[in-house]
Amino acid sequence: MTAHKGLSHYDHLDLDDADNAEKIKRIYQNWADSYDADNDAALGTVSQPTMVELFAQFVSDKSLHLLDAGCGTGLVGAHLRKAGFTHFDGTDISDEMLAHAKGRGYGRLFTSNLAEQMPLDDDSYEGCLCVGVFTHGHVGPKALGELTRITKKGGLIGFTVNEDIYDDYAFDDAITALVEAGKWALKLHQKSDYMVKKNVKGLYVIATVL
Ligand SMILES: C[S@@+](CC[C@H](N)C(=O)[O-])C[C@H]1O[C@@H](n2cnc3c(N)ncnc32)[C@H](O)[C@@H]1O
C-alpha cells in the first residue's frame, strides 16, 4: 500500500475518484499526529481563527448549538472556545483526526462523510462551520446542500473555499443557486489570507439559512 504522508499528498486528490473517501482517510490517518505542527510551521494556515472571528460578528448568543463539519484535530473548536462559544459538536471522516479534537471543547465528536448524507436529522443545529474542507479533491459544493439541510432556519453557515478550486468546482454557481432558490441570504463573501506560507488565499462565506 502507498504510504500517504499527509502534507505532501492532501492536495493531490481527485473529487471524481471512486476511491476518494478511502484515500482521504489514509492521508489524514498518516497526517493526524503532525497536522497541527504543519498547519502552523509549513502552511501558515490562518483560516480557523479568521473564520471564527468573522462568524462571531454575526452571532449574539454564543451558546447556540453549532456543528464544526470536517473538524479535523479541532483547531476551529479551540478558537470557538477562546471566542466564548460554549456548545459545539464536531464531525470528520477521519477517526485519527477526531481523536486529536478531544479536549478542545467539543460536546459530541462523531464520524461522517460530508459528501454523503450525514447521520443527522434535518434542522439538527443552530449553525454550522466548515473550514479547510472545500479544498483540492476533498468535498465538492454539493455538500452545501447537506449543511443547509441539517441547519435550522435562521441559522448561520460559515465555510471557507480554497481559492485554487473555487472556480474549477463551480462554487460560485452553487452559492448563487442557493441564494436564488431562496434557501440562503448571503451575509459575507470575501477573499482573505488562508495559508500564508503558501501564499494561498481562501474565500470566506457566511450565509443565513432561510
Ligand atoms: C485541511 S483539514 C481541515 C481540518 C479543520 N477543519 C481545520 O480547519 O483545521 C480537512 C479535513 O476535512 C476532513 N474531510 C475530508 N473529506 C471529508 C469528508 N468527505 N467528510 C468529512 N470530513 C472530510 C479531513 O479528514 C480533514 O480533517
The ligand as an SDF file (V2000), in Angstrom:
LIG
                    3D

 27 29  0  0  0  0  0  0  0  0999 V2000
   -7.4550   20.5820    5.8180 C   0  0  0  0  0  0  0  0  0  0  0  0
   -8.2900   19.6530    7.0580 S   0  0  0  0  0  0  0  0  0  0  0  0
   -9.1930   20.9160    7.9630 C   0  0  0  0  0  0  0  0  0  0  0  0
   -9.4990   20.4700    9.3620 C   0  0  0  0  0  0  0  0  0  0  0  0
  -10.0560   21.5660   10.2790 C   0  0  0  0  0  0  0  0  0  0  0  0
  -11.3820   21.9910    9.8680 N   0  0  0  0  0  0  0  0  0  0  0  0
   -9.1160   22.7400   10.3370 C   0  0  0  0  0  0  0  0  0  0  0  0
   -9.5120   23.8230    9.8700 O   0  0  0  0  0  0  0  0  0  0  0  0
   -8.0060   22.5710   10.8410 O   0  0  0  0  0  0  0  0  0  0  0  0
   -9.6060   18.8830    6.1430 C   0  0  0  0  0  0  0  0  0  0  0  0
  -10.4500   17.9440    6.9980 C   0  0  0  0  0  0  0  0  0  0  0  0
  -11.5620   17.5300    6.2220 O   0  0  0  0  0  0  0  0  0  0  0  0
  -11.8120   16.1700    6.5090 C   0  0  0  0  0  0  0  0  0  0  0  0
  -12.5640   15.6070    5.3890 N   0  0  0  0  0  0  0  0  0  0  0  0
  -12.1440   15.4580    4.1190 C   0  0  0  0  0  0  0  0  0  0  0  0
  -13.1080   14.9100    3.3750 N   0  0  0  0  0  0  0  0  0  0  0  0
  -14.1720   14.7280    4.2020 C   0  0  0  0  0  0  0  0  0  0  0  0
  -15.4700   14.1970    4.0050 C   0  0  0  0  0  0  0  0  0  0  0  0
  -15.8760   13.7470    2.8200 N   0  0  0  0  0  0  0  0  0  0  0  0
  -16.3020   14.1630    5.0590 N   0  0  0  0  0  0  0  0  0  0  0  0
  -15.9040   14.6190    6.2880 C   0  0  0  0  0  0  0  0  0  0  0  0
  -14.6800   15.1190    6.5240 N   0  0  0  0  0  0  0  0  0  0  0  0
  -13.8240   15.1790    5.4890 C   0  0  0  0  0  0  0  0  0  0  0  0
  -10.4300   15.5680    6.6870 C   0  0  0  0  0  0  0  0  0  0  0  0
  -10.4460   14.3380    7.3580 O   0  0  0  0  0  0  0  0  0  0  0  0
   -9.7170   16.6870    7.4550 C   0  0  0  0  0  0  0  0  0  0  0  0
   -9.8370   16.5230    8.8370 O   0  0  0  0  0  0  0  0  0  0  0  0
  1  2  1  0
  2  3  1  0
  2 10  1  0
  3  4  1  0
  4  5  1  0
  5  6  1  0
  5  7  1  0
  7  8  2  0
  7  9  1  0
 10 11  1  0
 11 12  1  0
 11 26  1  0
 12 13  1  0
 13 14  1  0
 13 24  1  0
 14 15  1  0
 14 23  1  0
 15 16  2  0
 16 17  1  0
 17 18  1  0
 17 23  2  0
 18 19  1  0
 18 20  2  0
 20 21  1  0
 21 22  2  0
 22 23  1  0
 24 25  1  0
 24 26  1  0
 26 27  1  0
M  CHG  2   2   1   9  -1
M  END
$$$$
